């Protein structure tokens, strides 16, 4: 199976428009056995995926190590690999809130460090866990008020722009990496960062989806004018656009509130009227924006991968998008697939 390649900004890096999000391989919310993880990566490779994203935070190094183990049996030089900086992984077997997210993870904790030295060390540590000699894209991970709170954000953002960005830019200029960006859950901090440096790409999770398009206000137009690419993480808004508005459906990693459940019900109803799975519309929608280079849903099992592959190729009639617009469920200025 072939997927079109799209360039990341002006970096020369080309990614398949459908990629692999590696958070589940860190045992996010559910354990994945090593052999299952390796088989999943192999299946993704055989299906034509060539963009793989991970992070030190995912299982405190577990996701990176699993990718590295799988890459050793693959021609990984043909892949684009991204990971993240901004956290250092340190030995600590004790309890902490993050260990509740990553089941049976390694006995470590993650400490935020957006400094120059912290970013340089994080990059080197990731290469060792991955067991490869380069990564193509480095994202500064989880900077922003959504993660740190409004009071803590200014000081951490300043450290990230003065120290972390300097390290990323130096690695890019030296040819150690090819592209730099942020990996975050809010577009506002990406737009803020654009005033402080030259970025190639932003990995934006959950903020340009079938449920949300406020990024069209100012952020995506600016990305388009400055040739900055977007990689869409969390295209299902952490679950609800994959499962539908059933009891216990999740949105932004929490139980979906009533207004989100109702909006999703209305979207799903129109999808059913056009014989389109809700998840197919959710996966395909963001890829139409000219700044979006790839969508990378997290994958925990080969069955999930097979389902997503089928959803990516599911025909969607143009009438669905026009009906969503006429019902006020999709912004009129949001680009949509042609059908």
C-alpha positions, 0 to 999 in steps of 0.5 A: 500500500502506498501513501503520498509523501508530504514535505515538512515545511522547507526542511526536505523531510517527507512524511507519509500522510498517515503515520504511527503515533507511539504513545500506546507502545508506552503502555498508555492506559493498557499494557502491550506485550513486547512481541505484540509491539514489535509485530505492530510496528512491522505490520505498520511498515508492511502497510506502507507507513514510514513516519513513526513518532514517539517520546521519552515520556511514553512509558518513561522510555518504553515506547522509544526502546520498543521502536528501536528494537523493531527498527533493527529488523527493518530498513529504518533508514527509509523511515522518518522518526520523530521524538520529543524533548523537554522531559528528562527520564530519571530512575525512580520506582516510587509512585507518581501520577504519571505511573497510573497512565503508563501501565507496568512502565519502567521504574523511572519518572519524568522531570520537565527540563526545557533548558539548553542542557536539558534538551541536548541531554534528552536528544542524546538519551533518546538516541541511546534508547532508540539505538539509532544514530539520528532522528529526523524531527525533534519536538519540544514536548508539552510546553504551554498553559494547558499542561503547566497552568497559567501562572507557571507558563511564562517562566517555563516558556521563557526557558524553552525559548531562550534555552531549549530553542537555542539547542534545537536550532543548533542541532538543526544547523549542525545537521544532527536533526532536520526539523524542529517543532512543538508537540502540544495540545494547544495551538495558542502556544505554537502561535506564541512560539512563532514570535520567538523562532523559526519552526518547521512543524507543530505536532498538534493533538486534538485541536484541529479535528472534526469536533474543533476548528478554532485553529482556523482563526489565526493559527493555521492561516499563519502556518500556511503563510510562513510554510510551517507544517502541522502533524495532527495527533489525537484525530479522535480527540482521545477517543470519542470520534472513534467510539462515538458518543457512548457511555464513558466516551473520552474527550481530551483524556477525560470523560466527555462532557454533555455538550461534547457528547451531544455535538458528537451525536449530531455529527455521527447522525449525519455520518450514518445518513451518508453511510460513513463511519464517524471515525473515517470522517475524523481521520480524513478531515484534517488532512485536507488543510494545506498545512497538514502534512500527516495524521498520526493516530495512536495504535495499540494493536494490529486490529486497530491498525487494520481498522484505521487503514480501512477508514483512511480509504473509505470513500466519503461523499461530498454531501456529508461535508455540506450537510455538516456545514449547513447544520453548523457542525463544521466551519464554512472555511474548513477545507474538506475532501473533494469526495 
